[in-house]
Amino acid sequence: MTSFQPADLKLLGDLIQERFGLTFEGVRQDILGSRLRPRLRELRLDSPRAYYEYLRFHPRGDAEFDRLPALITNNETYFFRETRQFEILIEHVLPERRPAAPSRPLRLLSAGCSSGEEPYSLAIALHDAGLPPAARSWEIDACDLNPERIARAREALYDETSLRACDPESRRRYFSVEGGRFRLKDRYRVGVRFFQSNLLAPGFALDRPYDVILCRNLLIYFGDAAFDRLIGLFASALVPGGYLFLGHSESLFDRDTELLPVVVGGSVVYRKTAKP
């Protein structure tokens, strides 16, 4: 294939943004082209315009839409990434939230969970803090756009790259070796529920309130309109006084939202305005 035409990439990019909220404008057009080139070769399509038409009109277009997010987004994730936020959650946020919900488990959501490394890391951190799920002290929900990643998360079987931040003791304690791969032990999977969802689908709403939402390193893929819609969704789902954790390169400064920045444990997180 020769170089892709910018107009074709824009046509395809507009469709992706309409469907998923992901933006590939400007220099990101080249990223889109490079990530899709192998898939176009597999389908024997000669241009992004042909792929656009495949998505729109081919009988297998819906199935292709399901796999598209995995092709165009970065799958970079691993256990115990940015663990300082877990420490803040356990040391500061959960003790604050516990008196506000004495009769139910604290509910946490990992949004854009990929293949499960983040929510499982959080479950491990809660176990290690003396908060096992058997005590009904917490529940973790985790969602992702890609059904293949959700299936991998439920399987909980990982390659070496997912454990690159784990020392030998952590590997021994939390995982069992199976044929050169690593399966998370069952006790750290209890209390974690996975579901597939497009958070930006028209009319979508999270079906229960949360005390904490983690959405780390996902918002960088969205344009302004989708960014604001997603933050609005999280604000609606959080209980008054609930917290949103973002990635280090993401912020809500200069955004019109009821989620206010607060410094907790030396880091900035976002807290939903409590009812008077």
N, C-alpha and C positions, 0 to 999 in steps of 0.2 A: 504494500500500500504506500502511496505517496503521502505527503503532508496533508492534513485535514484542512478543509476550508473553514475560516472563522465563522462564516454565516451558518454552516452546518452544525458546528459546535454550539453556537448560540441557540439554534433551534432545539437541539437536544437538551442543552442546559436549561432552557426555559421550561421544558417538559418535566425535567427532574425537579426543578424548583417548585413547580406547581404541585407535583405529586408528593414530594418529601420535604420541601422547605430548604433543601441543600442548595447552596449557591456555587456556581463555577464561572464567575465573571472575571474579566481582565486576564491577568496572568494565570489564573486558575483554570482557564480553558485548556491550556497545554497539559495540566495535570489530568483533567478529565480525558483528553485524548489519549494520553499515554496509558492510563489505567484501563481504558476500554479497548485499546488496540488488540490485545490477545483475544478478547471475547468476540470482536468483530471478525477476526481471522477464523475462529472456531465456527462461527455462523456463516462464513463465506460472504460477508457483507463488505462492500468497498468504501463505505463512508458513514459518518455519524448520521447523515440524513437517512440513509438506508436503515440504520438501526432505529432511528426515530419511527420510521414507518413500520418496522417490525414490531416495536412496542405498541404502537397505536392500533395496528390492523391485523397482525398475524394471530391465528388461533391460539398460539402459545404465548401471546404477549403478556397476559396476566402473570403467568409463571415466570417470565423473564423479569417483570417488574419486581417480583418477590426476591430474586437473587441480585438485582441491580445494586442495592445499597452496599452489599459486601464487596462488589467490584470497584466501587468508586470512593469508599471511605477507608481511612487508615485503621487497620485491625490492631494497632499497637496497644497491648494491654498485658499486664502480668500481675502476679500476686504481690501484695504489700507495696503497691505504688502509692506514693505520697501518704505515708502512714501517719504523718503528723496530724492530719485531719481526723484520723480514727482516734488518736489520743485525745484530741480536743473534744470529740464527740463523747467519749467515754468519761473523761475527767470533768467536763464542764456542762455539756449540753444535756446528757441523759439524767444526771442528778437534778438539773433544773426542771426537766420535763416530767420526771416521775411523780411529784406531788400533784401535777395538773391532771394526771390520768391514773389515779390509784386503783381503779377497778378493771383496767384492761391492759393488755401488752402495749408497749411503745411500738409504733409502726414506723418502719423505715423503708424508703424506696430508693433503689439504684436504677436510675434512668439512663438508658444507653449502656446496658450492662455487658454487651458483647457476649463472650463465651463464659462469663460467670466469675472471672477472677476477682473483680471488685466486691460483689456481695459476699462471696465466700471468704475473702480476706476480712471483711467486716464481721462475719459470723465467728471466725477464728479469734479476732480481737475481743469480741464480747465473751466468748468462752474463757479466754485467758484472763479476762477481768473478773472472772467469777460470776458470770451471768449466762448460764446455760439456758437453752430454750425450754427445757423441761420445767423451769420455774415460771414459765409463761410471762417472762419479763419483757420479751421483745418478739417481733415478727419482721422478717425482711421480705419485701417484694422486689423483683428485679425484672426489667423489661428491655426488649430490644426490637428494632425494626425487622431484623433478619431472622426468619424461622430456623435457618441452619445453625446460627449461633446459639439460639435458645436450646436447640436439641443438643449441641455440644455441652452447654452449661449443665443441662440435666444429667448428661452422662458423667460429667466431672472427671474426665480423663484428659491429661494435659501433657504437652511436650516439654522438653527441657527449657525452651525459651520462656515459657510462662512462669518458670520457677527461678529465673535468673537473679532475683533479689532474695532468694531463700538460702540460708546457710545450711550446712549438712544436718544440724540438729533440727531445724524447722522441717526439712524434707522428711526426716525420719519420723518426726512427731505427728505431722499432719497428713502424710501421704503414704500410700502403698505402691510399690513398684510392680508394674504389669507389662512385661514384654518391652522393657526399655522406656516405658511411659509412666506417668504418675497419676494415680487415682486418689482423689481426696477421700479421706476416711469418712464413713457414714455419719459419725456423730457431729461433724462440722457441716453436714448438708441439711440436717434437721432444722426446720424453722425458716428455710429459704424457699420461696415460691417464685417460679419463673413464668412469664407470660409474654407472648409476642404482641406487639402493638405498634401502630404508626401514631405517635403522639400528636401529629399535626393533621390527622384525618379529619375531615369536616364533621363536626358534632361530637368528636371524641371527648370523653371526660373520664378521669380516674374514678374508680367506683367506691373508694373509701378514703377517709382523711388520713394524713400522715403527720407524724411529729417531726420527721427529718427526711429531706430529699437530697440525694447526691446526684448531681449531673455534672460530671467532670470531663472536660476535654471533648464535649459534644457540641456546645454552642458555637465553637469556632467554624463549624461547617455551614451555619445558617446565615441567610440574609437578614436585614433588619426586621422585616415584617414577620418572618417566621420566628426569629429570636423573641420578639415581643409576644407573639402568640404563645410560645412555649413557656415563657416566664409567667404569663397570665394563667396558664394551665396549672403551673406549680403553685402559684399564689392561691388559686382557688382550692387546691387539694391540701394545702398545709392548714393545720389547725392554728388558731390564734396563738402567737408565741412560738410557732414552729420554725425550723431552720432549713435553709438551703445552702448546700456546699457546692461550690464551683471549682473548676480547675484553676491553676495559678495564672494562666494567661487569659482568664475570662473575668469579667466584672459587670456589675449593674450600675456603675457610676454613670450619671447623666441619663439614666433611664427612668421613665415615669412608672413607678411600681410601688406597691405597698410593702415590698420586701426591703427593709432598711439595712444598710451595712453596719455591723457591729464588730468590735475587736474582741475576740475570745481566745484566750491562751496565746496571744501574740499574733493571731492571724485574723484576716477579715472573712467573716461569713455573713449570711443575710438572714434576717429575722422578720417574720411576718408580724405586723402590728397587732398587739394584743388588744382584745376588746376592753373598753374602759370598765 
